[in-house]
Amino acid sequence: PAARNDAWTSLLKGRVVENLAYVAGVNRVGKDGRGYEYSGASMVAAPIGMEITDIKSGEGSVTTTLLSGNDLIELRNKLGAGKDWDHFSIE
């Protein structure tokens, strides 16, 4: 709901940073059957935590965002991502 927009965007950016991945958070607009208001607050964020879309809250919209796998791999290598990951298999 709109009352939780700050928490929603903070949590999305948190997932981006902790996973070093692109994150697309898609929210709804308008009022639901219980009367809760939703303002949108959809976004796509880059692995460094920066929002890379310009989606206006309160409006329904469709957008396209180009994501770079090369940029993602480069950032992960630069920051040493995965060096502390456990490697296991389930048999």
ABEGO torsion letter per residue (X at the ends): XAAAAAAAAAAAAAAAAAAGBBBBBBBBBEBBAAGBBBAGGBBBBBAAGBBABBBBBGBBBBBBBBBBAAAAAAAAAAAGBGAABBBBBBX
